[in-house]
Structure formats: C-alpha cells, structure tokens
C-alpha cells in the first residue's frame, strides 16, 4: 500500500456474489478504517467491469450456484484479481467466493469448474444434508484473534491442501464439512471462510486484522466496540443455549 493514510477497498461482483448479508463485511471494514482516521476509497466492481489491480483489500461474498459459475468464469478471463494478489493485495472471501478462489469446485451444471487457484483448497458437493446453522470455532492461533462466531449455509465441502492452513477449528457446526473439524483456510494475505453473519459484524477483529496487514502495523488505535461485543455475546449465547 503506497499511502499509509488511506485504504482502497474493493467489493467484488456485488451483482453476483452478495447473498446472506455479506455486503456487511465491506461496511464493517470501511467503518473500522474510518474510525482510525483512515481515508477509504470504496469500489463496488460489477461483473461487467474490469477488476482493478491496485486495491488493498478485496472482499468477496456468497452467491447462488449459477452466479458463482459466472463469477468464476469472468474473474478468470479478467485476471485482475490474480494480479492484485501478486501485487500483495489482501482477499477475504465467503462461501461461494471461498470456493472460487480455490483450485476448483462443482458448478450448477454438475461439472468441475476451474477456480482462481489463489488458495490451496478444492471444493465439491457434499453427499449429505446442507450445512446450516450457527458455528463457533477457534481461529488459528497464528492470527491472534478471539473465538469465531458465524452462520453457515452451504452444500459444498472444502478440502485444504498442503499450502494452506485452516482458518479455524470448529467447536460447534460443520465448517468445511470434511469431518476434520476445520473451517475455512488461509495462506499469507488470502483468506476464505464459510461464515456468513455477516462475519465481520460478529467478528470485527477480522476486519482489524485485514487493516493491520494492509498498513503493515502491529496494532491499531482502539475504538468503541460495545455494539459489536453485544452482538457477539448475543450470538454466542444463542448458539450455546440448551435446545
């Protein structure tokens, strides 16, 4: 990032990948940066527009099966997101977006669909029921973040290769759906998760992590977290309440 006083935030294909309130992730990152006095330039890039390569943080949401296929095809043709990562940009992707940045997934036609290969994961259709419900998980200790809370709604399962790490390990819920307790994946500046919620409204520390990585900073000035903590506590209590 060339200018430490500002941040360029890119919301990828909101016309195709914006289900389950995932646009809230953009709003939270934008707000958390502004609270620290950072100027934010936000770009909402539709699927018929070229993907800029000079963004700092790229956020990708979930989507239905056909829009997911269309998004993957257009991102591959465009190549801008891949070049942005090569330039050091950060990606945080959710659900369908998480599958897209991997090597491949099963599309709406039942075919193997090539992904961007930005994260060492492969996704396929799960043989059982959809993974739906609240999730609680412990985020990889290397990231220094508190417990993850989110909501999952996906049929796919995702396997992590040797060049990525699990984003978290579940205490409650399915996560990647492989039965190994993993949830999401990450490597360097590329992150993927199945968590909706939107996940950053429940876990604002994730937004702060992305900002710190962008600024190459060890810490950020504190902000008023009372609203976020109230939401976190409410969702964690609801998830752990006796049936």
FENNOR-V870702 format. One record per residue. RES is the residue in three letters. SS is DSSP state (H for helix, E for strand, L for the rest). OMEGA is omega in radians with two decimals (999 if undefined). BURIAL is + if it has 24 or more other ideal C-beta (glycine too) atoms within 12 Angstrom, else -. Layout:
res	ss	omega	burial
RES	SS	OMEGA	BURIAL
RES	SS	OMEGA	BURIAL
This chain:
res	ss	omega	burial
UNK	L	-2.99	+
UNK	L	-3.07	-
UNK	L	-3.05	-
UNK	L	-3.12	-
UNK	L	-3.09	-
UNK	E	-3.08	+
UNK	E	3.11	+
UNK	E	-3.02	+
UNK	E	-3.09	+
UNK	E	3.06	+
UNK	E	-2.96	+
UNK	E	3.00	+
UNK	L	3.11	+
UNK	L	3.12	+
UNK	L	-3.14	-
UNK	L	-2.98	+
UNK	L	-3.11	+
UNK	L	3.13	+
UNK	E	3.04	+
UNK	L	3.05	+
UNK	L	-3.07	+
UNK	L	3.06	+
UNK	H	3.07	+
UNK	H	3.11	+
UNK	H	3.11	+
UNK	H	-3.11	+
UNK	H	-3.11	+
UNK	H	3.11	+
UNK	H	3.13	+
UNK	H	-3.10	+
UNK	H	-3.10	+
UNK	H	3.10	+
UNK	H	-3.13	+
UNK	H	3.11	-
UNK	H	3.11	-
UNK	L	3.10	+
UNK	L	-3.14	-
UNK	L	3.00	+
UNK	E	-3.10	-
UNK	E	2.97	+
UNK	E	-3.11	-
UNK	E	3.12	+
UNK	E	3.01	+
UNK	E	-3.01	+
UNK	E	3.13	+
UNK	L	-3.03	-
UNK	L	3.09	+
UNK	L	-3.13	-
UNK	L	3.08	-
UNK	L	-3.14	-
UNK	L	3.11	+
UNK	L	-3.11	+
UNK	L	-3.04	-
UNK	L	3.10	+
UNK	L	3.08	+
UNK	L	-3.13	+
UNK	E	3.09	+
UNK	E	-3.13	+
UNK	E	-3.11	+
UNK	E	-3.11	+
UNK	L	3.11	+
UNK	E	-3.14	+
UNK	L	3.06	+
UNK	L	-3.00	-
UNK	H	-3.11	+
UNK	H	3.06	-
UNK	H	3.10	+
UNK	H	3.12	+
UNK	H	-3.14	+
UNK	H	3.14	+
UNK	H	-3.14	+
UNK	H	-3.14	+
UNK	H	-3.07	+
UNK	H	3.09	+
UNK	H	3.08	+
UNK	H	3.14	-
UNK	H	-3.08	-
UNK	H	3.11	+
UNK	L	-3.06	-
UNK	H	-3.11	+
UNK	H	3.10	+
UNK	H	3.12	+
UNK	H	3.11	-
UNK	H	3.11	+
UNK	H	3.09	+
UNK	H	3.09	-
UNK	L	3.10	-
UNK	L	-3.13	-
UNK	L	3.12	+
UNK	E	3.05	+
UNK	E	2.96	+
UNK	E	-3.00	+
UNK	E	-3.07	+
UNK	E	2.96	+
UNK	L	3.13	+
UNK	H	3.08	+
UNK	H	3.08	+
UNK	H	3.13	+
UNK	H	-3.11	+
UNK	H	-3.08	+
UNK	L	3.05	+
UNK	L	-3.10	+
UNK	L	3.13	+
UNK	E	3.07	+
UNK	E	3.09	+
UNK	E	-3.06	+
UNK	L	-3.08	+
UNK	L	3.10	-
UNK	L	-3.11	-
UNK	L	-3.10	-
UNK	L	3.03	-
UNK	E	-3.08	-
UNK	E	3.11	+
UNK	E	3.03	-
UNK	L	-3.08	+
UNK	L	3.13	+
UNK	L	3.13	+
UNK	L	3.12	+
UNK	L	-3.04	+
UNK	L	3.07	+
UNK	E	3.06	+
UNK	E	-3.10	+
UNK	E	3.11	+
UNK	E	3.11	+
UNK	E	3.09	+
UNK	L	-3.08	+
UNK	L	-3.04	-
UNK	L	-3.14	-
UNK	L	3.08	-
UNK	L	3.03	-
UNK	E	-3.06	+
UNK	E	3.04	-
UNK	E	3.13	+
UNK	E	3.13	+
UNK	E	2.93	+
UNK	E	-3.07	+
UNK	E	3.07	+
UNK	E	-3.11	+
UNK	E	3.11	+
UNK	L	-3.05	+
UNK	H	3.11	-
UNK	H	-3.11	-
UNK	H	3.05	+
UNK	L	-3.09	-
UNK	L	3.11	+
UNK	L	-3.10	+
UNK	L	-3.14	+
UNK	E	3.00	+
UNK	E	-3.12	+
UNK	E	-3.13	+
UNK	E	3.14	+
UNK	E	3.07	+
UNK	E	-3.06	+
UNK	E	3.06	+
UNK	L	-3.07	+
UNK	E	2.99	+
UNK	E	-3.03	+
UNK	E	3.12	+
UNK	E	-3.08	+
UNK	E	3.08	+
UNK	L	-3.05	-
UNK	L	-3.09	-
UNK	L	3.06	-
UNK	L	3.11	+
UNK	E	3.02	+
UNK	L	3.05	+
UNK	L	-3.13	+
UNK	E	3.03	+
UNK	E	-2.98	+
UNK	E	2.89	+
UNK	E	-3.13	-
UNK	E	3.12	+
UNK	L	-3.03	+
UNK	L	-3.11	+
UNK	L	-3.11	+
UNK	L	3.05	+
UNK	L	-3.09	+
UNK	L	-3.14	+
UNK	L	-3.14	-
UNK	L	3.09	-
UNK	L	-3.11	-
UNK	E	3.07	+
UNK	E	3.11	+
UNK	L	3.13	+
UNK	E	3.09	+
UNK	E	3.01	+
UNK	E	3.13	+
UNK	L	-3.11	-
UNK	L	-3.11	+
UNK	E	-3.06	+
UNK	E	3.04	+
UNK	E	-3.14	+
UNK	E	3.00	+
UNK	L	-3.00	+
UNK	L	2.92	+
UNK	E	3.06	+
UNK	L	-0.19	+
UNK	L	-2.93	+
UNK	H	-3.09	+
UNK	H	3.01	+
UNK	H	3.09	+
UNK	H	-3.03	+
UNK	L	-3.06	+
UNK	H	3.13	+
UNK	H	3.06	+
UNK	H	3.08	+
UNK	H	3.13	+
UNK	H	3.11	+
UNK	H	-3.14	+
UNK	H	3.12	+
UNK	H	3.13	+
UNK	H	3.10	+
UNK	H	3.12	+
UNK	H	-3.10	+
UNK	H	-3.03	+
UNK	L	-3.09	-
UNK	L	3.11	-
UNK	L	-3.10	-
UNK	L	3.08	-
UNK	L	3.05	+
UNK	L	-3.14	-
UNK	L	3.06	-
UNK	L	3.14	-
UNK	L	-3.08	-
UNK	L	-3.01	-
UNK	H	-3.14	-
UNK	H	-3.12	-
UNK	H	-3.11	+
UNK	H	3.08	-
UNK	H	3.11	-
UNK	H	3.11	+
UNK	H	-3.09	+
UNK	H	3.12	-
UNK	H	-3.08	-
UNK	H	3.09	+
UNK	H	3.10	+
UNK	H	-3.14	-
UNK	H	-3.10	-
UNK	H	-3.07	+
UNK	H	3.14	-
UNK	L	3.09	-
UNK	L	-3.14	-
UNK	L	999	-
